[in-house]
Amino acid sequence: MVVGLVLALLDPTDRPLTGVPAYLILALFGALALWAVWRWLGAPRALVAAVVVAVVLRLFLGLALGRGLPSLGYPDSKSHQAGYFYLDAYRRDLASWNLARSSTPLTAAFTERVETDQYGGLLFISGLVYRTLSPTIHRPMLVGSIGAIMGGLAVLFTWGFATTAFGSHPASLAAWGMALYPEAVLLGASHMREPFLIAFFAAALYGYALVRAGRLRDGLAVVAVFLALSALISPPYTLVFAFVLIVAWIWEGYAKRIGGFRLVGLLSVVGLLALALTVGAWSQIGQAPQGSLLDLLDWWVATGARYELAKLEQSSGWVQKLFDQTPEWAHLPMATGNGLVQPFLPATLMDTTGAALSRVIGIWRSLGWFVLLPFLLYAPFAAFRAKGWRSLQFYLSVVVWVTALAASFRLAGDQWDNPRARAVFLAAQVSIVGWTWVHARRSESPWLGRIAILVGAGTLSFLSWYAGRYQGFPRLSLYATSAGYLAFAILFVVAVLLMDRKRRGDLTAGQP
């Protein structure tokens, strides 16, 4: 109740006191939902702190963006001047407000073509909130509060999945990772689809963990409910979620066990429904081909990737220069590889050309991703050696990198869209990071630290190059900087392998 009152008083819109009832109702709804899930999961009291931090961080950032962007954002950006960090969020929220105050049924969000939300789910939810809680005054923080609640639910379901699959210690680390990860916090404060998808994917993973633990009925119910909800928000992601769970069931060798056919059947039905909704939404796009399903899929992947690649080239003189010096076939792989390190920490630290608030947020986002990188690079090797390739740990490591590569390929390494697409699978990322940290500590493996050194050395190498680009410091060429780092990495790995061999008579140390 206190949170609702504070939100109403800090709401940047006119007449904040008139919004008290709406915020109190929403706060009560959110608190009850979080409490119910916490009780149902049987989570410890210590987890409450992570949930509270997740919700408060997102609410605070949402309020800060609403008040700070008009003065600290880009002056020529309509979305920033209106208090929205993302242009997509600005357009969709205005469309939902216009829908809410019209006489049009809210179900029109699903039946009519709306460019701001081609799937209709978030448009419907936002319109419902405005029409029922604030029909006369546009209060964006009402919808923003739902994103914060989704952040709290994501923490709970991530903990539920990780503790069921890996144990309590990795689960605690995963829950706090979900609560604090910068990209998730920013998205949860920004009227975007991704907070819903992050929470729904975490819940689906939890349902899968229940099934593999023998709680078939509960697990199937959780998977069905939350994949159905995700289909309202984004059918393509729902299709990917269902595919990830089906492959996991087969990968771990459970397909022939009791309940295997029921799980695969349920996921297949959900997947077909998501596929039908996806095809229907994509077919409404003006440039979409009217041929077969394969033609439509090829158009969305290939044509979309080429379009994003063209945008990337037009937006950066350095990219244009590199593309001029390399063959055309190499451009998309180069952009895809670039996307795996976006947002790039050296660039965000040295780039002084952007608006103040955007620069701060860029540094914060890139720090989050670069902290995860050593763990995600180490995870597949550790999981393979410790648990084998048929293990859930190894499978999640593969999922993390396949989804990251797919997002980077489709979005051509875009520094904004690519990380937010990658963040949808954050529950898998932070869960495997939690397991990796615990495993490395227990096995006393030096390889996690060594990979962290390689990541740090790469960061410092390119930091010097970007310092020369933006600050005028002496620097090597980009090719020389890349070659120098590659030589260091090779020498470092060879040196530690030789040290290990001399010390232990083997080419490995601990569990790599």
DRENFINU-913607 format. One line per field, with one value per residue (C-alpha): residue number from 0; residue in one letter; x, y, z. Coordinates in nm, 2 decimals, decimal comma, always signed. Example, Ala and Ser with C-alpha at 12.3 -4.5 7.8 and 13.67 -1.06 7.14 Angstrom:
// residues 2
i: (0  1)
aa: (A  S)
px: (+1,23  +1,37)
py: (-0,45  -0,11)
pz: (+0,78  +0,71)
***
This chain:
// residues 512
i: (0  1  2  3  4  5  6  7  8  9  10  11  12  13  14  15  16  17  18  19  20  21  22  23  24  25  26  27  28  29  30  31  32  33  34  35  36  37  38  39  40  41  42  43  44  45  46  47  48  49  50  51  52  53  54  55  56  57  58  59  60  61  62  63  64  65  66  67  68  69  70  71  72  73  74  75  76  77  78  79  80  81  82  83  84  85  86  87  88  89  90  91  92  93  94  95  96  97  98  99  100  101  102  103  104  105  106  107  108  109  110  111  112  113  114  115  116  117  118  119  120  121  122  123  124  125  126  127  128  129  130  131  132  133  134  135  136  137  138  139  140  141  142  143  144  145  146  147  148  149  150  151  152  153  154  155  156  157  158  159  160  161  162  163  164  165  166  167  168  169  170  171  172  173  174  175  176  177  178  179  180  181  182  183  184  185  186  187  188  189  190  191  192  193  194  195  196  197  198  199  200  201  202  203  204  205  206  207  208  209  210  211  212  213  214  215  216  217  218  219  220  221  222  223  224  225  226  227  228  229  230  231  232  233  234  235  236  237  238  239  240  241  242  243  244  245  246  247  248  249  250  251  252  253  254  255  256  257  258  259  260  261  262  263  264  265  266  267  268  269  270  271  272  273  274  275  276  277  278  279  280  281  282  283  284  285  286  287  288  289  290  291  292  293  294  295  296  297  298  299  300  301  302  303  304  305  306  307  308  309  310  311  312  313  314  315  316  317  318  319  320  321  322  323  324  325  326  327  328  329  330  331  332  333  334  335  336  337  338  339  340  341  342  343  344  345  346  347  348  349  350  351  352  353  354  355  356  357  358  359  360  361  362  363  364  365  366  367  368  369  370  371  372  373  374  375  376  377  378  379  380  381  382  383  384  385  386  387  388  389  390  391  392  393  394  395  396  397  398  399  400  401  402  403  404  405  406  407  408  409  410  411  412  413  414  415  416  417  418  419  420  421  422  423  424  425  426  427  428  429  430  431  432  433  434  435  436  437  438  439  440  441  442  443  444  445  446  447  448  449  450  451  452  453  454  455  456  457  458  459  460  461  462  463  464  465  466  467  468  469  470  471  472  473  474  475  476  477  478  479  480  481  482  483  484  485  486  487  488  489  490  491  492  493  494  495  496  497  498  499  500  501  502  503  504  505  506  507  508  509  510  511)
aa: (M  V  V  G  L  V  L  A  L  L  D  P  T  D  R  P  L  T  G  V  P  A  Y  L  I  L  A  L  F  G  A  L  A  L  W  A  V  W  R  W  L  G  A  P  R  A  L  V  A  A  V  V  V  A  V  V  L  R  L  F  L  G  L  A  L  G  R  G  L  P  S  L  G  Y  P  D  S  K  S  H  Q  A  G  Y  F  Y  L  D  A  Y  R  R  D  L  A  S  W  N  L  A  R  S  S  T  P  L  T  A  A  F  T  E  R  V  E  T  D  Q  Y  G  G  L  L  F  I  S  G  L  V  Y  R  T  L  S  P  T  I  H  R  P  M  L  V  G  S  I  G  A  I  M  G  G  L  A  V  L  F  T  W  G  F  A  T  T  A  F  G  S  H  P  A  S  L  A  A  W  G  M  A  L  Y  P  E  A  V  L  L  G  A  S  H  M  R  E  P  F  L  I  A  F  F  A  A  A  L  Y  G  Y  A  L  V  R  A  G  R  L  R  D  G  L  A  V  V  A  V  F  L  A  L  S  A  L  I  S  P  P  Y  T  L  V  F  A  F  V  L  I  V  A  W  I  W  E  G  Y  A  K  R  I  G  G  F  R  L  V  G  L  L  S  V  V  G  L  L  A  L  A  L  T  V  G  A  W  S  Q  I  G  Q  A  P  Q  G  S  L  L  D  L  L  D  W  W  V  A  T  G  A  R  Y  E  L  A  K  L  E  Q  S  S  G  W  V  Q  K  L  F  D  Q  T  P  E  W  A  H  L  P  M  A  T  G  N  G  L  V  Q  P  F  L  P  A  T  L  M  D  T  T  G  A  A  L  S  R  V  I  G  I  W  R  S  L  G  W  F  V  L  L  P  F  L  L  Y  A  P  F  A  A  F  R  A  K  G  W  R  S  L  Q  F  Y  L  S  V  V  V  W  V  T  A  L  A  A  S  F  R  L  A  G  D  Q  W  D  N  P  R  A  R  A  V  F  L  A  A  Q  V  S  I  V  G  W  T  W  V  H  A  R  R  S  E  S  P  W  L  G  R  I  A  I  L  V  G  A  G  T  L  S  F  L  S  W  Y  A  G  R  Y  Q  G  F  P  R  L  S  L  Y  A  T  S  A  G  Y  L  A  F  A  I  L  F  V  V  A  V  L  L  M  D  R  K  R  R  G  D  L  T  A  G  Q  P)
px: (+0,00  +0,29  +0,44  +0,11  +0,09  +0,45  +0,40  +0,09  +0,27  +0,57  +0,37  +0,49  +0,14  -0,10  -0,32  -0,12  -0,35  -0,64  -0,43  -0,40  -0,69  -0,55  -0,20  -0,33  -0,54  -0,25  -0,01  -0,25  -0,29  +0,09  +0,16  -0,10  +0,03  +0,39  +0,29  +0,08  +0,36  +0,61  +0,39  +0,32  +0,69  +0,77  +1,04  +1,25  +1,21  +1,55  +1,42  +1,18  +1,47  +1,55  +1,19  +1,15  +1,48  +1,37  +1,04  +1,16  +1,46  +1,23  +0,97  +1,25  +1,41  +1,07  +1,00  +1,35  +1,33  +0,99  +1,12  +1,48  +1,46  +1,30  +1,60  +1,88  +1,78  +1,80  +1,62  +1,51  +1,37  +0,99  +1,00  +1,27  +1,09  +0,77  +0,97  +1,00  +1,34  +1,23  +1,05  +0,86  +0,73  +0,63  +0,43  +0,26  +0,17  +0,01  -0,18  -0,31  -0,42  -0,61  -0,77  -0,86  -1,04  -1,22  -1,55  -1,37  -1,37  -1,03  -1,03  -0,97  -0,60  -0,60  -0,83  -0,72  -0,38  -0,18  +0,17  +0,28  +0,20  +0,14  +0,05  -0,19  -0,13  +0,06  -0,17  -0,47  -0,33  -0,22  -0,56  -0,74  -0,53  -0,60  -0,97  -1,04  -0,80  -0,74  -0,99  -0,95  -0,58  -0,29  -0,07  +0,21  +0,35  +0,04  +0,15  +0,52  +0,43  +0,31  +0,66  +0,80  +0,57  +0,68  +1,03  +0,94  +0,77  +1,07  +1,29  +1,05  +1,02  +1,39  +1,46  +1,20  +1,36  +1,72  +1,65  +1,46  +1,72  +2,05  +2,01  +1,96  +2,29  +2,29  +1,92  +2,00  +2,27  +2,03  +1,75  +1,97  +2,11  +1,75  +1,68  +1,98  +2,07  +2,07  +1,91  +1,62  +1,58  +1,57  +1,32  +1,11  +1,09  +1,02  +0,67  +0,82  +0,71  +1,03  +0,95  +0,65  +0,84  +1,13  +0,89  +0,69  +1,00  +1,13  +0,79  +0,79  +1,14  +1,01  +0,72  +0,97  +1,18  +0,87  +0,80  +1,15  +1,13  +0,82  +0,55  +0,39  +0,05  +0,18  +0,46  +0,23  -0,02  +0,25  +0,40  +0,05  -0,06  +0,25  +0,32  -0,04  +0,01  +0,33  +0,14  -0,07  +0,24  +0,46  +0,37  +0,72  +0,89  +0,63  +0,72  +1,09  +1,00  +0,81  +1,09  +1,35  +1,15  +1,08  +1,45  +1,54  +1,31  +1,47  +1,82  +1,81  +1,67  +1,33  +1,13  +1,05  +0,97  +0,62  +0,47  +0,71  +0,45  +0,21  +0,47  +0,57  +0,21  +0,12  +0,42  +0,34  -0,01  +0,11  +0,38  +0,13  -0,10  +0,19  +0,30  -0,06  -0,07  +0,28  +0,20  -0,12  +0,06  +0,35  +0,11  -0,04  +0,30  +0,29  +0,62  +0,55  +0,54  +0,21  +0,36  +0,43  +0,52  +0,88  +0,88  +0,74  +1,00  +1,28  +1,16  +1,14  +1,49  +1,69  +1,53  +1,50  +1,87  +1,98  +1,76  +1,92  +2,26  +2,19  +2,08  +2,40  +2,61  +2,44  +2,46  +2,84  +3,12  +3,36  +3,13  +3,11  +3,49  +3,53  +3,27  +3,45  +3,77  +3,61  +3,41  +3,03  +2,98  +3,17  +2,96  +2,67  +2,91  +3,11  +2,79  +2,67  +3,00  +2,99  +2,64  +2,77  +2,96  +2,70  +2,66  +3,04  +3,19  +3,49  +3,27  +3,02  +3,29  +3,47  +3,18  +3,10  +2,88  +2,54  +2,30  +2,41  +2,14  +2,18  +2,55  +2,51  +2,25  +2,47  +2,77  +2,54  +2,40  +2,74  +2,88  +2,60  +2,67  +3,04  +3,01  +2,81  +3,04  +3,32  +3,06  +2,88  +3,20  +3,32  +2,98  +2,97  +3,32  +3,25  +2,92  +3,06  +3,34  +3,14  +2,80  +2,83  +2,68  +2,33  +2,30  +2,07  +2,36  +2,53  +2,20  +2,13  +2,48  +2,40  +2,06  +2,22  +2,47  +2,23  +1,97  +2,24  +2,37  +2,02  +1,94  +2,26  +2,22  +1,86  +1,93  +2,27  +2,44  +2,22  +2,33  +1,97  +1,74  +1,99  +2,06  +1,69  +1,61  +1,89  +1,76  +1,43  +1,63  +1,78  +1,64  +1,85  +2,15  +2,15  +2,07  +2,36  +2,58  +2,47  +2,56  +2,89  +3,00  +2,92  +3,09  +3,40  +3,43  +3,37  +3,61  +3,87  +3,90  +4,12  +3,96  +3,68  +3,94  +4,15  +3,86  +3,78  +4,14  +4,10  +3,77  +3,93  +4,24  +4,02  +3,82  +4,14  +4,28  +3,98  +3,94  +4,27  +4,15  +3,82  +4,01  +4,20  +3,89  +3,69  +3,95  +4,24  +4,49  +4,76  +4,64  +4,71  +4,49  +4,19  +4,36  +4,67  +4,47  +4,28  +4,59  +4,77  +4,49  +4,46  +4,84  +4,81  +4,52  +4,70  +5,02  +4,82  +4,64  +4,95  +5,14  +4,88  +4,85  +5,23  +5,22  +4,95  +5,14  +5,45  +5,27  +5,04  +5,17  +4,85  +4,71  +4,42  +4,38  +4,08  +3,75  +3,79)
py: (+0,00  +0,23  +0,17  +0,26  +0,59  +0,68  +0,60  +0,82  +1,11  +1,09  +1,04  +1,32  +1,36  +1,63  +1,59  +1,31  +1,27  +1,17  +0,87  +0,73  +0,48  +0,34  +0,30  +0,14  -0,11  -0,20  -0,23  -0,45  -0,68  -0,70  -0,77  -1,05  -1,20  -1,20  -1,33  -1,61  -1,73  -1,71  -1,92  -2,17  -2,22  -2,27  -2,01  -1,90  -1,56  -1,46  -1,46  -1,18  -0,93  -1,02  -0,98  -0,64  -0,51  -0,62  -0,45  -0,13  -0,09  -0,11  +0,13  +0,38  +0,37  +0,41  +0,72  +0,85  +0,80  +0,97  +1,28  +1,28  +1,20  +1,53  +1,72  +1,46  +1,27  +1,36  +1,69  +1,58  +1,25  +1,25  +0,94  +1,09  +1,42  +1,23  +1,03  +0,70  +0,54  +0,33  +0,46  +0,13  +0,18  +0,54  +0,45  +0,15  +0,32  +0,61  +0,37  +0,18  +0,51  +0,61  +0,27  +0,29  +0,63  +0,53  +0,34  +0,06  -0,28  -0,37  -0,69  -0,48  -0,50  -0,86  -0,82  -0,50  -0,43  -0,20  -0,12  -0,05  -0,40  -0,65  -0,93  -0,72  -0,86  -0,58  -0,33  -0,50  -0,52  -0,16  -0,05  -0,25  -0,09  +0,26  +0,20  +0,05  +0,24  +0,58  +0,65  +1,03  +1,09  +0,92  +0,77  +0,58  +0,45  +0,24  +0,02  +0,06  -0,08  -0,40  -0,44  -0,41  -0,68  -0,90  -0,85  -0,98  -1,28  -1,35  -1,36  -1,61  -1,85  -1,83  -1,93  -2,21  -2,35  -2,32  -2,47  -2,76  -2,83  -2,73  -2,67  -2,39  -2,21  -2,17  -2,07  -1,78  -1,65  -1,69  -1,50  -1,21  -1,21  -1,18  -0,90  -0,69  -0,76  -0,41  -0,50  -0,67  -0,37  -0,12  -0,33  -0,37  +0,01  +0,08  -0,04  -0,32  -0,68  -0,83  -0,82  -1,04  -1,28  -1,30  -1,39  -1,64  -1,82  -1,85  -1,99  -2,24  -2,35  -2,40  -2,61  -2,82  -2,87  -2,99  -3,25  -3,38  -3,40  -3,62  -3,36  -3,43  -3,27  -2,95  -2,91  -2,96  -2,70  -2,44  -2,49  -2,47  -2,16  -1,95  -2,05  -1,96  -1,62  -1,57  -1,64  -1,34  -1,12  -1,27  -1,59  -1,62  -1,63  -1,88  -2,10  -2,08  -2,15  -2,46  -2,58  -2,53  -2,74  -3,02  -3,04  -3,04  -3,33  -3,53  -3,41  -3,53  -3,87  -3,84  -3,88  -4,25  -4,21  -4,17  -3,85  -3,78  -3,81  -3,59  -3,31  -3,33  -3,34  -3,03  -2,84  -2,94  -2,80  -2,48  -2,46  -2,50  -2,24  -2,00  -2,08  -2,00  -1,67  -1,58  -1,65  -1,45  -1,15  -1,16  -1,20  -0,86  -0,69  -0,51  -0,64  -1,00  -1,27  -1,45  -1,79  -2,09  -2,09  -2,15  -1,84  -1,63  -1,77  -1,71  -1,35  -1,27  -1,41  -1,34  -1,02  -0,89  -0,96  -0,78  -0,48  -0,46  -0,50  -0,20  +0,00  -0,09  +0,02  +0,35  +0,44  +0,40  +0,53  +0,28  -0,01  +0,14  +0,15  -0,21  -0,33  -0,15  -0,34  -0,69  -0,91  -0,89  -1,24  -1,16  -0,86  -1,06  -1,29  -0,98  -0,81  -1,13  -1,16  -0,79  -0,84  -1,10  -0,83  -0,56  -0,33  -0,31  -0,19  -0,01  +0,19  +0,29  +0,41  +0,62  +0,75  +1,11  +1,19  +1,07  +1,23  +1,22  +0,98  +0,75  +0,73  +0,63  +0,37  +0,24  +0,19  +0,02  -0,22  -0,31  -0,38  -0,63  -0,82  -0,82  -0,96  -1,25  -1,32  -1,52  -1,74  -1,81  -1,88  -2,12  -2,29  -2,54  -2,67  -2,71  -2,87  -3,11  -3,23  -3,24  -3,36  -3,48  -3,35  -3,50  -3,29  -3,00  -2,78  -2,84  -2,80  -2,47  -2,35  -2,44  -2,27  -1,95  -1,92  -2,04  -1,78  -1,51  -1,60  -1,61  -1,27  -1,12  -1,26  -1,15  -0,80  -0,77  -0,69  -0,39  -0,25  -0,20  -0,46  -0,74  -0,73  -0,70  -1,00  -1,19  -1,09  -1,28  -1,59  -1,44  -1,71  -1,97  -1,74  -1,65  -2,01  -2,15  -1,87  -1,96  -2,33  -2,24  -2,02  -2,29  -2,56  -2,36  -2,29  -2,65  -2,80  -2,53  -2,49  -2,20  -2,17  -1,94  -1,69  -1,74  -1,67  -1,36  -1,25  -1,30  -1,10  -0,83  -0,81  -0,78  -0,50  -0,31  -0,36  -0,21  +0,05  +0,20  +0,19  +0,37  +0,62  +0,71  +0,73  +0,95  +1,12  +1,16  +0,94  +0,77  +0,43  +0,14  +0,07  -0,15  -0,44  -0,41  -0,39  -0,70  -0,89  -0,78  -0,91  -1,24  -1,29  -1,23  -1,47  -1,75  -1,70  -1,68  -2,00  -2,18  -2,06  -2,17  -2,51  -2,56  -2,45  -2,70  -2,98  -2,91  -2,89  -3,18  -3,38  -3,30  -3,04  -2,96  -2,81  -2,90  -2,90  -2,68)
pz: (+0,00  +0,08  -0,26  -0,43  -0,24  -0,32  -0,69  -0,69  -0,53  -0,75  -1,07  -1,31  -1,46  -1,35  -1,04  -0,88  -0,58  -0,81  -0,91  -0,55  -0,59  -0,92  -0,78  -0,46  -0,65  -0,88  -0,58  -0,40  -0,70  -0,75  -0,39  -0,38  -0,70  -0,57  -0,23  -0,38  -0,61  -0,32  -0,10  -0,38  -0,45  -0,09  -0,12  +0,18  +0,34  +0,22  -0,13  -0,04  -0,04  -0,40  -0,51  -0,33  -0,48  -0,83  -0,80  -0,64  -0,88  -1,18  -1,03  -0,93  -1,27  -1,44  -1,24  -1,29  -1,67  -1,68  -1,50  -1,63  -2,00  -2,11  -1,98  -1,99  -2,30  -2,66  -2,73  -3,08  -2,96  -2,92  -2,70  -2,47  -2,44  -2,34  -2,08  -2,26  -2,32  -2,62  -2,92  -2,95  -2,59  -2,66  -2,97  -2,82  -2,50  -2,69  -2,90  -2,59  -2,43  -2,75  -2,76  -2,39  -2,42  -2,74  -2,77  -2,96  -2,78  -2,64  -2,83  -3,14  -3,03  -3,16  -3,46  -3,62  -3,76  -3,53  -3,63  -3,27  -3,16  -3,43  -3,18  -2,97  -2,63  -2,46  -2,64  -2,49  -2,13  -2,14  -2,27  -2,01  -1,73  -1,86  -1,93  -1,58  -1,35  -1,52  -1,80  -1,79  -1,72  -1,90  -1,63  -1,80  -1,46  -1,42  -1,71  -1,60  -1,26  -1,43  -1,58  -1,23  -1,10  -1,39  -1,27  -0,92  -1,07  -1,29  -0,98  -0,81  -1,10  -1,18  -0,82  -0,85  -1,16  -1,05  -0,70  -0,85  -1,12  -0,95  -0,58  -0,34  -0,37  -0,75  -0,72  -0,48  -0,72  -1,02  -0,83  -0,75  -1,10  -1,23  -0,99  -1,07  -1,43  -1,59  -1,92  -1,74  -1,50  -1,79  -1,98  -1,67  -1,63  -2,00  -2,11  -2,32  -2,40  -2,28  -1,90  -1,96  -2,18  -1,93  -1,65  -1,87  -1,99  -1,63  -1,53  -1,83  -1,72  -1,37  -1,51  -1,70  -1,39  -1,20  -1,48  -1,48  -1,09  -1,12  -1,05  -1,38  -1,33  -1,17  -1,42  -1,72  -1,58  -1,53  -1,88  -2,04  -1,85  -1,90  -2,26  -2,34  -2,17  -2,36  -2,69  -2,62  -2,59  -2,86  -3,06  -3,21  -2,88  -2,75  -3,05  -2,95  -2,58  -2,67  -2,90  -2,63  -2,38  -2,63  -2,72  -2,36  -2,29  -2,57  -2,50  -2,14  -2,25  -2,08  -2,40  -2,34  -1,97  -1,81  -1,91  -2,19  -2,46  -2,26  -2,23  -2,59  -2,70  -2,49  -2,62  -2,98  -2,95  -2,80  -3,06  -3,34  -3,19  -3,16  -3,52  -3,65  -3,46  -3,58  -3,95  -3,91  -3,77  -4,02  -4,31  -4,22  -4,29  -4,62  -4,76  -4,65  -4,93  -4,98  -5,06  -4,83  -4,46  -4,56  -4,79  -4,50  -4,26  -4,50  -4,56  -4,19  -4,11  -4,43  -4,54  -4,19  -4,12  -4,45  -4,35  -4,01  -4,16  -4,39  -4,09  -3,90  -4,20  -4,24  -3,88  -3,84  -4,04  -3,90  -4,00  -4,35  -4,36  -4,24  -4,49  -4,77  -4,69  -4,66  -4,89  -4,89  -4,77  -4,45  -4,35  -4,18  -3,98  -3,87  -3,76  -3,58  -3,39  -3,30  -3,16  -2,91  -2,72  -2,75  -2,56  -2,59  -2,27  -2,41  -2,66  -2,40  -2,16  -2,41  -2,63  -2,52  -2,82  -2,67  -2,43  -2,07  -1,94  -2,24  -2,18  -1,82  -1,91  -2,19  -1,95  -1,69  -1,95  -2,09  -1,74  -1,68  -1,99  -1,95  -1,60  -1,73  -2,03  -1,84  -1,68  -2,00  -2,19  -1,91  -1,86  -2,16  -2,09  -1,72  -1,78  -2,04  -1,81  -1,49  -1,61  -1,97  -2,29  -2,21  -1,89  -1,84  -1,75  -2,09  -2,27  -2,11  -2,21  -2,57  -2,55  -2,41  -2,70  -2,98  -2,88  -2,84  -3,19  -3,34  -3,19  -3,31  -3,66  -3,70  -3,57  -3,72  -3,39  -3,31  -2,98  -2,85  -3,01  -3,00  -2,62  -2,54  -2,76  -2,58  -2,24  -2,30  -2,21  -1,90  -1,67  -1,85  -1,85  -1,47  -1,38  -1,56  -1,42  -1,07  -1,13  -1,29  -1,00  -0,74  -0,95  -1,00  -0,63  -0,53  -0,80  -0,74  -1,11  -1,22  -1,56  -1,47  -1,35  -1,66  -1,89  -1,69  -1,74  -2,12  -2,12  -1,91  -2,13  -2,44  -2,27  -2,19  -2,54  -2,71  -2,45  -2,56  -2,92  -2,84  -2,62  -2,93  -3,14  -2,90  -2,68  -2,92  -2,73  -2,93  -3,05  -3,28  -3,58  -3,53  -3,71  -3,50  -3,18  -3,27  -3,37  -3,05  -2,84  -3,03  -2,99  -2,61  -2,58  -2,76  -2,56  -2,23  -2,30  -2,41  -2,10  -1,85  -2,02  -2,00  -1,64  -1,56  -1,74  -1,55  -1,22  -1,26  -1,55  -1,73  -1,98  -1,75  -1,41  -1,21  -1,40  -1,71)
***
